[in-house]
């Protein structure tokens, strides 16, 4: 969901089959909630069931057999000299009422986004990841891109390659690659030049921050603590430190649930063990394991909520996370780079935390 329209009296967000619209007018003028609802729903009224009603609230659902889906909800509010009409679609009554509590009209309507999309409500809003990115900000200078204007090209010499070209910008070659589970049908369209050099990484949408990406961010956090001698780890035995050092030296390693001992000696990873690891006793691995467990526990909620994604340049994104107290838990750079011609990967770089003010 992202902002579609905003003026001095209203703001509209749409996306992912959901809608949030907030309208205000100065008292003593008031919105006629019932009249507005009848006009908006119109001929679709027969498809909806009114499940909750009072002088300031209307809630409709779509009933299909035993399935009940949230439809339109309307709230009539008075906030700081304004009559406010809140309209939502696709949010259940509980979420609608939670949203209504965040509206105070002391600030510009645009700031209501922070109150809702980054407040306590997101704890129960599984589509929160749709709200944390700004399509206009990420697409600046590339607004012309449209998947519908791409056509496929296949070359066989000197190398076999399949790519897409845009009808208005033939200088770029777009490589389509799946990003995420197959069921999500998400694809990336990264732009390369004719030599296969990465020119621009595709927009980074909240839903595309996959678990393995966040696990790599966590891995970077743990490694930073180790290198900064957290808990005076340098005073531990050399073998314990060697085990941790070997573990953290794995390039782009995704954190596993298994123990550090199994990581080095498990059937899938034994080929990665170095000579020094073969001389380390299990007791030393257990000390290293305990150290990692402490770091995991300490940082358990650092990445509780994805707050915002910003494009820094054509190949770099900045990710902001909130912890369970709605304070800044982590700020990370995600940098995309060529791994080979027409292929790319990313690396994570941690930045100092920044102060983020959230309306709680």
C-alpha positions as CSV (number, residue, x, y, z in Angstrom):
1,X,0.0,0.0,0.0
2,X,1.4,3.4,-0.9
3,X,0.2,7.0,-1.1
4,X,-2.0,7.7,-4.2
5,X,-3.2,11.2,-3.4
6,X,-2.9,13.9,-0.8
7,X,-4.1,17.5,-0.3
8,X,-4.9,19.7,2.6
9,X,-8.2,17.9,3.4
10,X,-7.6,14.3,2.6
11,X,-5.0,11.5,2.1
12,X,-5.4,8.2,0.2
13,X,-3.4,5.0,0.4
14,X,-4.1,2.0,-1.8
15,X,-2.4,-1.3,-2.7
16,X,-2.5,-5.0,-2.1
17,X,-6.3,-4.9,-2.3
18,X,-6.6,-2.5,0.6
19,X,-7.6,1.1,1.0
20,X,-7.2,3.8,3.6
21,X,-8.7,7.2,3.1
22,X,-8.8,10.0,5.7
23,X,-10.8,13.2,5.1
24,X,-11.3,16.1,7.4
25,X,-13.2,19.4,7.5
26,X,-13.3,22.1,10.1
27,X,-16.1,22.1,12.7
28,X,-18.9,23.0,12.9
29,X,-19.2,21.4,9.4
30,X,-19.5,17.6,9.8
31,X,-19.3,14.6,7.5
32,X,-22.4,12.6,6.8
33,X,-21.0,9.1,7.3
34,X,-24.1,7.2,6.3
35,X,-24.7,9.2,3.2
36,X,-21.0,8.9,2.1
37,X,-21.1,5.1,2.8
38,X,-24.2,4.6,0.7
39,X,-22.7,6.6,-2.2
40,X,-19.4,4.7,-2.1
41,X,-20.8,1.2,-1.8
42,X,-23.6,1.9,-4.3
43,X,-24.8,-1.2,-6.3
44,X,-22.3,-3.5,-4.5
45,X,-24.3,-3.2,-1.3
46,X,-26.0,-6.5,-2.0
47,X,-22.6,-8.2,-2.0
48,X,-21.9,-6.9,1.5
49,X,-23.2,-7.6,5.0
50,X,-23.4,-4.9,7.7
51,X,-21.9,-6.5,10.8
52,X,-21.4,-3.5,13.1
53,X,-23.3,-0.2,13.3
54,X,-23.6,2.8,15.6
55,X,-23.7,6.6,15.2
56,X,-20.0,6.8,14.5
57,X,-19.1,3.4,13.0
58,X,-20.2,1.2,10.0
59,X,-18.5,-2.1,9.3
60,X,-19.2,-4.3,6.3
61,X,-18.0,-7.8,5.4
62,X,-18.2,-10.0,2.3
63,X,-19.7,-13.4,3.2
64,X,-18.9,-16.3,0.9
65,X,-20.2,-19.5,2.5
66,X,-18.4,-19.9,5.8
67,X,-15.7,-17.4,4.7
68,X,-16.0,-13.8,6.0
69,X,-13.8,-11.2,4.4
70,X,-13.3,-7.6,5.6
71,X,-14.8,-5.0,3.3
72,X,-15.6,-1.3,3.9
73,X,-15.5,0.3,7.3
74,X,-16.3,3.9,8.1
75,X,-15.6,5.9,11.3
76,X,-16.9,9.4,12.1
77,X,-14.5,11.2,14.5
78,X,-13.9,14.6,16.0
79,X,-10.3,15.6,16.5
80,X,-9.0,19.0,17.6
81,X,-11.5,21.1,15.8
82,X,-12.0,18.8,12.8
83,X,-14.7,16.4,11.7
84,X,-12.8,13.4,10.4
85,X,-14.2,10.6,8.2
86,X,-12.0,7.5,8.1
87,X,-12.7,4.9,5.3
88,X,-10.9,1.6,5.0
89,X,-11.3,-1.4,2.8
90,X,-9.7,-4.8,3.5
91,X,-9.0,-4.1,7.2
92,X,-11.1,-5.9,9.9
93,X,-12.9,-3.9,12.5
94,X,-10.2,-4.2,15.1
95,X,-7.5,-2.8,12.8
96,X,-9.9,-0.1,11.6
97,X,-10.5,1.0,15.2
98,X,-6.8,0.9,16.0
99,X,-6.1,3.2,13.1
100,X,-8.8,5.6,14.1
101,X,-7.1,6.0,17.5
102,X,-3.9,7.3,15.9
103,X,-5.6,10.3,14.1
104,X,-5.3,13.5,16.0
105,X,-5.2,16.2,13.3
106,X,-2.6,18.2,15.2
107,X,-0.2,17.6,12.4
108,X,-0.3,17.5,8.7
109,X,-2.2,14.5,7.3
110,X,0.9,13.1,5.7
111,X,2.3,12.5,9.2
112,X,-0.7,10.2,9.9
113,X,1.3,7.6,7.8
114,X,3.9,7.4,10.6
115,X,1.2,7.1,13.3
116,X,-0.5,4.2,11.5
117,X,2.0,2.3,9.3
118,X,4.7,2.5,11.9
119,X,2.8,2.3,15.2
120,X,1.5,-0.5,17.3
121,X,-1.0,-1.5,14.6
122,X,1.7,-3.1,12.4
123,X,2.2,-5.8,15.0
124,X,-0.9,-7.4,13.8
125,X,-0.9,-6.2,10.2
126,X,0.8,-8.9,8.2
127,X,0.9,-6.7,5.1
128,X,3.0,-4.1,6.9
129,X,5.9,-4.8,4.4
130,X,3.8,-3.2,1.7
131,X,3.8,0.1,3.5
132,X,7.4,0.9,4.1
133,X,8.7,1.8,0.7
134,X,8.0,4.8,-1.6
135,X,7.7,3.9,-5.2
136,X,8.3,7.4,-6.4
137,X,11.5,7.7,-4.4
138,X,12.9,4.4,-5.7
139,X,11.9,5.0,-9.3
140,X,13.3,8.6,-9.6
141,X,14.8,9.0,-13.1
142,X,13.4,5.6,-14.2
143,X,9.7,6.4,-14.2
144,X,9.6,5.4,-17.8
145,X,10.2,1.7,-16.9
146,X,7.2,-0.5,-17.6
147,X,7.2,-4.3,-17.6
148,X,4.5,-4.1,-20.3
149,X,7.0,-2.5,-22.7
150,X,9.6,-5.2,-22.4
151,X,10.2,-7.8,-25.1
152,X,12.4,-10.9,-24.9
153,X,15.6,-11.2,-26.9
154,X,17.8,-14.4,-27.2
155,X,21.4,-14.4,-28.4
156,X,23.5,-17.5,-29.1
157,X,26.9,-16.0,-29.9
158,X,29.4,-15.4,-28.5
159,X,27.4,-16.4,-25.4
160,X,23.9,-17.8,-25.0
161,X,21.9,-15.2,-23.1
162,X,18.2,-14.3,-22.8
163,X,17.3,-10.8,-21.8
164,X,14.6,-8.2,-22.1
165,X,14.7,-4.8,-23.9
166,X,12.5,-1.8,-23.3
167,X,11.0,-0.3,-26.4
168,X,12.0,3.3,-25.3
169,X,15.5,2.5,-23.9
170,X,17.2,0.0,-26.0
171,X,20.6,0.7,-24.4
172,X,19.7,-1.4,-21.4
173,X,19.4,-5.2,-21.1
174,X,17.0,-6.3,-18.4
175,X,17.6,-9.7,-16.8
176,X,14.5,-11.2,-15.3
177,X,15.0,-13.4,-12.2
178,X,12.7,-14.8,-9.6
179,X,13.0,-13.1,-6.2
180,X,11.2,-15.0,-3.4
181,X,9.0,-18.1,-3.2
182,X,7.6,-19.4,-6.4
183,X,4.1,-19.0,-5.1
184,X,4.6,-15.2,-4.8
185,X,5.4,-14.9,-8.5
186,X,7.8,-12.0,-7.8
187,X,10.5,-11.1,-10.3
188,X,13.4,-8.7,-10.4
189,X,14.3,-6.7,-13.6
190,X,17.8,-5.6,-13.1
191,X,19.4,-3.4,-15.8
192,X,22.7,-4.1,-17.4
193,X,24.8,-2.6,-20.2
194,X,25.7,-4.6,-23.3
195,X,28.8,-5.9,-21.6
196,X,26.8,-7.3,-18.7
197,X,27.7,-4.7,-16.1
198,X,25.1,-4.0,-13.6
199,X,23.6,-0.5,-14.1
200,X,20.7,-0.5,-11.8
201,X,19.2,-2.9,-9.3
202,X,15.4,-3.2,-9.4
203,X,13.2,-1.5,-6.8
204,X,13.3,-3.1,-3.4
205,X,9.7,-3.6,-2.2
206,X,9.0,-4.5,1.4
207,X,7.6,-7.9,0.6
208,X,10.9,-8.8,-1.1
209,X,12.9,-8.5,2.1
210,X,13.1,-12.3,2.5
211,X,14.0,-14.1,5.6
212,X,17.5,-15.0,4.2
213,X,18.2,-11.3,3.8
214,X,17.3,-10.5,7.3
215,X,19.3,-13.5,8.5
216,X,22.4,-12.0,6.7
217,X,21.7,-8.7,8.5
218,X,21.6,-10.5,11.8
219,X,24.8,-12.3,10.9
220,X,26.5,-8.9,10.2
221,X,25.3,-7.7,13.7
222,X,26.8,-10.7,15.4
223,X,30.0,-10.4,13.5
224,X,30.3,-6.7,14.5
225,X,29.9,-7.6,18.1
226,X,32.6,-10.2,17.9
227,X,35.0,-7.8,16.2
228,X,34.2,-5.2,18.8
229,X,35.2,-7.6,21.6
230,X,31.6,-7.7,23.0
231,X,31.7,-9.4,26.4
232,X,35.5,-9.4,26.3
233,X,35.5,-12.4,24.0
234,X,39.2,-11.8,23.4
235,X,39.9,-13.0,26.9
236,X,38.4,-16.4,26.1
237,X,40.6,-19.3,24.9
238,X,42.4,-19.1,21.5
239,X,40.5,-22.2,20.3
240,X,37.1,-20.6,21.1
241,X,38.1,-17.5,19.3
242,X,39.4,-19.5,16.3
243,X,36.0,-21.3,16.1
244,X,34.2,-18.0,16.1
245,X,36.6,-16.4,13.7
246,X,36.2,-19.3,11.2
247,X,32.5,-19.1,11.6
248,X,32.3,-15.3,10.9
249,X,34.8,-15.5,8.0
250,X,32.3,-17.4,5.9
251,X,31.4,-15.0,3.2
252,X,27.7,-14.0,3.0
253,X,26.9,-16.9,5.4
254,X,23.2,-17.2,6.3
255,X,22.7,-17.9,10.0
256,X,21.5,-21.5,10.6
257,X,19.5,-22.8,13.5
258,X,22.0,-25.7,14.0
259,X,24.9,-25.5,16.4
260,X,28.3,-24.1,15.4
261,X,29.6,-27.6,16.0
262,X,27.2,-29.1,13.5
263,X,27.9,-26.3,11.1
264,X,31.6,-27.3,10.8
265,X,31.2,-31.0,11.2
266,X,27.8,-31.7,9.7
267,X,27.6,-33.8,6.6
268,X,26.7,-30.9,4.4
269,X,29.5,-28.6,5.6
270,X,32.5,-30.7,6.4
271,X,34.1,-29.8,3.1
272,X,34.2,-26.2,4.3
273,X,36.1,-27.0,7.5
274,X,39.6,-25.6,7.7
275,X,42.6,-27.4,9.1
276,X,42.5,-25.4,12.3
277,X,38.9,-26.5,12.9
278,X,39.9,-30.1,12.9
279,X,42.1,-29.4,15.9
280,X,39.4,-27.7,17.9
281,X,37.6,-29.7,20.6
282,X,33.9,-29.9,21.0
283,X,34.2,-28.1,24.3
284,X,35.7,-25.1,22.6
285,X,32.8,-25.2,20.0
286,X,30.3,-25.2,22.9
287,X,31.9,-22.0,24.4
288,X,31.6,-20.4,20.9
289,X,28.1,-21.7,20.7
290,X,27.2,-20.1,24.0
291,X,28.6,-16.8,22.9
292,X,26.5,-16.9,19.7
293,X,23.4,-17.8,21.7
294,X,24.0,-14.8,23.9
295,X,24.2,-12.5,20.8
296,X,21.1,-14.1,19.3
297,X,19.2,-13.5,22.5
298,X,20.4,-9.9,22.9
299,X,19.5,-9.0,19.3
300,X,16.3,-11.1,19.0
301,X,14.0,-8.1,18.5
302,X,16.4,-5.7,16.6
303,X,14.6,-6.5,13.3
304,X,11.1,-6.7,14.6
305,X,9.6,-4.3,12.1
306,X,10.8,-3.1,8.7
307,X,10.3,0.7,9.1
308,X,11.5,2.1,5.8
309,X,13.4,1.3,2.6
310,X,15.3,4.1,0.8
311,X,17.1,4.0,-2.5
312,X,20.6,5.5,-2.0
313,X,21.7,5.1,-5.6
314,X,21.2,2.8,-8.6
315,X,22.6,-0.2,-6.7
316,X,22.3,0.6,-3.0
317,X,19.4,0.6,-0.6
318,X,19.1,1.7,3.0
319,X,17.0,-0.4,5.3
320,X,15.6,0.9,8.7
321,X,14.3,-1.6,11.3
322,X,12.4,-1.0,14.6
323,X,12.7,-3.1,17.6
324,X,9.8,-4.3,19.8
325,X,9.9,-1.0,21.6
326,X,9.4,0.9,18.3
327,X,12.9,2.3,18.6
328,X,15.6,2.1,15.9
329,X,17.0,-1.4,16.1
330,X,19.2,-1.5,13.0
331,X,20.2,0.5,9.9
332,X,21.8,-1.5,7.1
333,X,23.0,-0.8,3.6
334,X,22.2,-3.4,0.9
335,X,24.6,-3.1,-1.9
336,X,24.1,-5.0,-5.2
337,X,27.1,-5.8,-7.4
338,X,28.1,-8.0,-10.3
339,X,29.0,-11.6,-9.5
340,X,29.6,-12.3,-13.2
341,X,28.3,-10.7,-16.4
342,X,24.5,-10.3,-16.3
343,X,24.4,-11.7,-12.8
344,X,24.4,-9.9,-9.4
345,X,24.3,-10.4,-5.7
346,X,24.3,-8.3,-2.6
347,X,26.3,-7.6,0.5
348,X,25.2,-6.1,3.8
349,X,26.9,-3.2,5.6
350,X,25.8,-2.0,9.0
351,X,25.4,1.7,9.8
352,X,25.0,3.5,13.1
353,X,21.5,3.5,14.5
354,X,19.5,6.7,13.9
355,X,16.9,8.3,16.0
356,X,13.4,7.6,14.7
357,X,10.4,9.2,16.3
358,X,7.2,7.1,16.3
359,X,3.8,8.1,17.5
360,X,3.0,5.3,20.0
